[in-house]
Amino acid sequence: MPLPSYLICSMSGSEDSKTEQMSVFHIHELIKVEPTANADKSTRKSARHSLPTQVTASWILLPAEHTGEEYEFQISILIPGADVEAPFVIDEGRFSFSKRSHRIVSRGSLKHFPTLGVLWFTAGLRKVGTELWEETRCPVLIIDEQSPTID
């Protein structure tokens, strides 16, 4: 089974067309939020502005594995305090490795959160026709804008 190389949540990124090297900018490690207007302070939180979000996932094919085999991928998000406890799928599809690594880039935006906590991004991969997903997770902390920082 291919190994996860990385899963990065950021505001943006770009790929060099000649070298195919990836650069990511403004990595989401934490998101500061404030109470939404007319909302109970303990329930709904909002980022000051809509945050562009790019989820970049990469897998590497092991030397014993062959290019050309088909895989399914799934990128999902689990929002703290959401009405639904299941992850929300934000991107999915199929691909075949044409070289030793393969990268998926999913773009969207984040704005409202039901509560403070940990926002989990998950990248899953499985060979077509199999049941078990191999998953990699990336946490992003949702904190109150007024929270003191830790030095």
N, C-alpha and C positions, 0 to 999 in steps of 0.2 A: 504494500500500500504506500502511495506517495506520502512524504512527510510534510507537515506544515512548515513553511519557511518563516512566515511572519503574518501578523494581522495588525494593521495600524488604522486607527481612527483619527482623521485630521480634517482641517478645513478645506485643504486643496492639495494638489500635487501635479506633477507632470512627468512625462516619460521622454527621454532623449530618443529621437527617431533613429539615430545611427547606432548608438550603443545599447539601446533598450534599457538603460539604467533608470531607476525610479527615484524621484525626489518628492518628499512630502513636506508640507508646510503647515505650521500651527497645529501641532498634534494635540488632540483632545485628551488631556489627562484628568481635567476636572472642568465642570461647567458651573459658573456662578449664576444663581437664579434669584428672583425676587417674587413675592406674592403677586398673583394676578389681581388686577383691580376688581373690587367687589367680591373677592373670594375670601373664605376663611383662611387665615394665615397658615393653618396646619395642613391644608389640602392641596390647593393647586398652585404650582410654581411656574414661572416663565423666565426664559432667558431674556435679557434686555432687548436683543435683536434676534431675528431668525439666524441660526448658525448654519452656514453651508457645511455639509458633512460629506466626507469621502471615506469610504471603507475600502481598504486595499488588502487583499488576501493573496498569498502566494504559496504554492506547493512545489516540492522538488521530487522528481522521479528518481528512484534508486537505480543503481547500475544493473541490478538483476531484472528490473522491470522494462517493458518495451513501450516505445511511443506508439500511438495509434489506438490504444485501448480507450474506450469511452468512459467518462466519469460524469457524475452529477455533482453540482455544487449548490449550496444554499447559504445565503447570508441572512442572518436574523438579528433582531434586537429584542431585549427583554427590558421593559420600562418599569422602574420601581413604583409600586402602588397602583399599577394599571388595573382596570376592571378585569382584564383577562390575564391569568397567570402564565399563559403559554407565550412563547416568543412569537413576535410578528415577523414574518418573512418579508424582507425588503428586496431581495434579488435571488433568482435561481435559474438554473439552466444546465446545459451539458457542454462538455468540451473533450477533446482528445489532446494529449501532449504531442506537440510537434518537435519539442526539444526537451531538455532536462528540467525546465521550470515552466510554470504557468501562473499568470497573475490575473486576478479578477479585480476590477475597480467599479464600485457602486457609489452613485452620488445621490444626495438628497439634502434635506435640511431638518434641523431640530428646533423646536420652539417651546412647547408646553410639556410639563411633567407633573403628574399627580402629586408627587411627594419627593422629598430629598432621599438620597440613597445611592445605590450603585446601578448604573445603566450598563447592561451587558450586551456586547456585540459578539456574535458567534459565526464562525465560518465552518461549514460542514462539507465533507467530501466523501463520496462513496463510489465504488465501481458500479456501473449500470447493471441492474439485476440483483444487487445485494441489498440487504436490509439495514445493516449497521452503518451509521454515520461516524466518521472520524472527525472530531470537533476540536477547534481551537477557540479560546475565548479571550476577550479583551474588555477589561472594566474601565468605565469612565465615571468618576465621582460627581454626583450632583450635590452641590452645597449652597447654603444660603449666602447671598451676596454680602451680608453683614457678618459672616463668620470670621473670627480672627484667623490670621494665617499662622502656620507653624513654621518657625525659622529653623 
